[in-house]
Amino acid sequence: MTARVIAAHTDPMSVSGHKGSGSPSGPGPEPHRAASIRDVARAAGVSYQTVSRVINDRPNVREETRRRVEDAIEALGFRRNPTAFALASGVTRTVTVLTSNTTLYGYAATLQGLEEAARAAGYSLGVKLLTPEDDLDRTLTSAVADGGGLVVIGFDRLGATALDHVPADVPCAAVVEAPPPGRTPPRPAVWADDREAARAATAHLLDLGHRTVHYLAIPSSVGTRHSEGPRAQGWRSALETAGVTPPEPHGGKGWDARAGYDQAQALAHDPAVTAVLCGNDDLALGVLRALHHAGRSVPGDVSVIGFDDAPHSGFVTPSLTTVRMDFQGLGRDAFALLRDRLEHAPRPPAPTFAGTALIVRESSGPPPA
């Protein structure tokens, strides 16, 4: 059960049992003391230790008892003092997210999942934006100055580098690209199997009859060459399994639609190109525009598949076939990993997050006759 943190305002009657008296010329209503954990315990007929277990989402509390405590919390308008809680438990309920981007869909949706999970658990969440000009050690020192923990979004090289530099004694979790087979990230992390998702998307295009599939890459977090990313690896694996020599990948220099448009010019004007897999949906938008300017129809002349299933992908013309990624789920799972470390409740390592699916829409079809 998710911990509840109640911050409702309370009618004075619900705490003291009577309203302050007074006339317009006399003193106003008496101020009322905020409800304490012991007030909640008395109202629920339990010990204050039981109330503590309920508000911290601990096990070994009967469901009927838990409901009684939660009803008392709501009736009294109890609000836990975060400073007192931190002193008593040693847990600072703050989380700082390190990320190099807050606007691209994957990053923004991951942040949304993190924020939702943190709020539900009674944690505050802040964001520090990484830039190439940062002194990384100074940024990390600032991020952990007030205690709490870190979540690193390591989709790109800057985020991955920050993750490598997090001090070993700092509670930390990460959302990362799928690591190479047999390797694990340096800290507890969650990821989607985008390697397998790219393989499936490429195989779909080959099954439609395309002789080969070209790839327009996003920058990779694991190296300087775009071919090293897991999505590129999945694309290459599908082609090699089908006995097709992979063409030279394009891109790897940006994430947005402008980068897709600029880097797709050679593909758009090559009549031999009939299928393109893009590293994300923003690149795919640029590819669609480049093909339009080159006089080529989608999917009549060229099929295009994106990655991520950003909200706009179903509303462009033609609507975009893409790989759906549950970034919000990744954010929630990463917060759960960090919370376990902060509250000293270790669990078995989280499995690879498998929230991917190929969403077939209008932009993919058989090659021209």
N, C-alpha and C positions, 0 to 999 in steps of 0.2 A: 504494500500500500504506500502511496506517495505521502510524504510528510505534509501536514497541513499547517500553514502559518496564518492565523486568523488576525485580521487587522480591522475588524468591524468597529464602528463607533457604537457606544452603548448608552442607552437611556440611563440617567442616574438611578432610577428605581431598580434597575437590574443589579446594581452593586450594593447600594447601601440599604435598600428597602424603603427609603422615604426621601422626599424632596426637601431641600432646604427651605426654611420659612423666611419671611421678610416682607416688608411693605415697600412701595416705591421709594419711601424716604429712608428705609432701613437698609441693612446689609443685603447683598444679593445672595443667591443660592450658595451653599457651602461647596467648596471644591471637594471632589471625591478622589480617593486614593485609587490608583490603577490596580486592577486585579493581579494578584500574584499567583505563582504556581501552587502555593498552599491553599489559596482561595479556591482554585479549581479542584484541588484534591478534596477539600471539605465538601464542595458542592456535588462532586461525583461519588463521594463515599469511598475514596481509595487513598492510598499513600501518595505522597508527592513523587516518590521514585517511579510509581506506575504512570503518573502524568508525564514525567520526563521520558519514559520509554515510548509513550504514545506520540509525543510531539517530535521525537527524534526517529520515529518510524522503526522502532526496535521490535524484535520478535518476542515471543513468550508473553503476549497479552491476549486474553480471551476476547473474541470479537464483540461480545455483549459489553464487556468492560471498556473496550476501545470506543464503542459508540457512546457510552455514557460520558466518558471523558471529553470526547469531541463535542457533545451537546453542551457540556458545562463550559468549555472553552468559548463556544459561540455565544452562549447566554451571557457570560461575564465580559465578553469583549477582550479576552486575555491576549496580550501581545508579548512575545518573548523579547527580553532585552538582549540585543545581539552582543553587546559588550560583555554583559554578565555571562552569557552563554560561552563566549570565547574564553573568558577567564576560567570558567568552571570546567569546560570540556577540553580545552586546548585546541579547539577547532575554530578557525577564523572563516566565517561563511562568506568569503569573497573569492571570485574567480576572475582572472585576467586572461583575455583571449589575445594571442599574437597572430596577426594575419597581414598579408601584404595587400589585400584587396577587400573592399566591402561592397562593391557594386556588381561585379560579375555574379551571375545567378548561383553557381555552385557555392561560392564563398558566402553570399548573402543568405541563402537557404540554410547552410550549415550554422551560421550565426543565429538564425531564427530558432533552429532546433536546440542549440545550446541555451539560448535565453529562456525558452519555454521550460526546459528541464530545470534550469537554475531557479527560476521564479517559483516553480511548483515545490522545490525543496527548501525554499526560504533563503537562498543565496543571492547576493548581489553580483552583477557581472559587468565588467568593464572591458574595453577594447583598446589595444595599442596597435597602431598601424605601422608596419615595418616598411622602411624604404631602403634602397641600396646605399644611401649616404649615411645610414645609422652607424653609430658605434654599438655593435651588437651586445657587447658585454655590459655597457652602460644601460642599454634598453632593458636587458634582462634584470639587472640590479634594481632598476626603477620599478619594473613590473612586479617584483616579489617583495618590495620594501615593506608593504603592509601585511605581509603574511598571506595566507590563503594558498591558492594553487594556480597553475597555468594550464591552458589548453592552447596548443599550437595547431593552426591550420597549415599543413605542410603540402599543399597541392603543387607548389612551385619551388624553384631552387632556393629562393630567399627564406621561405617558411621552413624548408628542410634543413637549411643551414642553422636557423634559429633553434630548431629542435635539437640539433647536435650540440649546441652550446649551452643548453639548460643545465645548471649545476645538478649534480646527482642527488643532493639532499632536498631539492625543491619538488614537491608533489606536482606531477605533470601527466597529462594525457594528450593524445594527438589524433587528428584526422589526416590521413595521408593517402597518397597514391598506393595502389597495390604493390607491395614490395616484390622483388625478384623471388622466384621459387626457392624455398629453403632458407630464406633470410627473413629476419624480423626487424621492425624498427627499434631504435635505441630506447624508447620508452613505451609504456602501454599505449596502444593505438587501435583504431578501427579504420577499416577501408572497405570499399566496394570492389568486387572482382571485375574491374573494368577491362582487364586483359581478356577474360572469357567473353565479356559482353562485346568487345571489338571483334573477337574471332567470330561470334555468332552473327554480327551484323555483316561482316565480310562474306561469310558463307551464304547468307541470305541473298546477297547480290549475285554471287556465283550461281546459286540455284536458279535464279531468274534467267540465267543464260549469258551473263557478261563474261567475257574471256579473262578479264583482269579487273582489279579495283585499284584506283589511285588513292593515296592518303594525304590529307592536309592536316599537319600535326599542330597540337598545342605545345608550348614550351614544356619540357620535362622537369620534374623535380630532382631527378637522379643523375643528371649529367648535362653536358653542353650540347650533345647531339640529340636532335628531336627523335631519332630512331630508337632511343633507349627507353622511352616511356612505355608503360604497360599497354596503353591502347595501340601504339605502334607495334608492339610485340604481338598482340592478339591478331591484328590485321595481317602481319607477316606470316604468322603461324597458319592462318586459314588458307592463304595463298599457297604456301609450301606444301601443306597437306593435300591440296588439290593438284599439285604438280605444276603450279604456276610460279615463274620467277617474279618476285615482287619488283615493281618499278621503283625508281628512286622517289622517296617521299618528298613532299613539299612542305613549306611552312616552318613551324617551330619558332617563329619570331614574334608572335603576338597572340592575343586571345580574342580580340573583338572583331566586329563585322568589317571594319576598315582593313584590318590585317588579312582577313579572309578574301576580301575583294582584291587587294593588291597582290597577294601571293597566289591567287588562282588564275591570273591572266594567261599564263602558259597553258594551263589545263583547259581553260575555256576556249582557246583558239586551236586546240589540237583535235582534229576530227577523229583520231583513234581513241580518244577518251570517252568512255560511255558510262562510267560509274566512279563516284568519288565518295569516300568516307571521310568525314570531318571530325577533328578532335573535340569540338563542342558545337553547340547550336549557333553561337554568334559567328563563328567562322563560316558555318553553313549558309547563314544569311548573306554574307559577302560573296560566297560562291554562287548562290542563286542570282545575285545581281550581275556578277561578272559574266555568267552564262547568258543572261538576258541581253546584255550589251554586245555579246559576241554573236547574237542571233540564233542561239541554240535553245531549244525548248526542254523543259523538265516536266515529266520524265521521258518525253518522246525521244530526245536525242541523248540526254545524260540523266542518270539517276543520282540523287544526292541523299546521303544519310548523315544526320547530325549526332550529337551526343549530349546527354543531360536531361532532355525534355523540359527545357525552360518554358514558362507559361506562354510565351508568344509563339512557340513552334507549331502549335495547332491552328494558328490563325493567320499565318502568312499564306500567300498564293504562289505555288501549290503548298498545301500544308505539309509539314516536314516529317518524314520518317526519321525516327531518332531512338536512341537508347535512353530509357528512363532510369534516372538515378535518384534514390531517396536521400538527398542531402540532409534534410531535417532529421531523419532517423539516425544518420551518422552523428549529427550534433548531439542528439539526446544520448546515444550510446557512449560518446566520448565523455560527456558530463558524468554519466554513471560510473565510468572507470575512475575518473578523478575523485568523485565523491567517496568511492570505496577507500581510496588512499587517504583522503582527508579525515575520514571518520573511522579509520582503522578497521574496516570491515572487508578484508580481502575475499575475493571470490575467484573461481577458476578463470583463466584468461578468456577474454571475450573472443568468440569466433569471428572469422572474416564476415563482414556485413555483406549479405548477398542480395541486396535490394536493387537488382537491375532487371530490365525487361525491354525487348525490342518492340517499339510501337510503330506499326506499319501504317503510313498515311499515303498521301498522294505523290510524294516526290520520288518514289522508287517504283520501278517497273522493268519489264524486259528491255533488252537493248533494241535499237532500231533494226528492222529487218535487213 
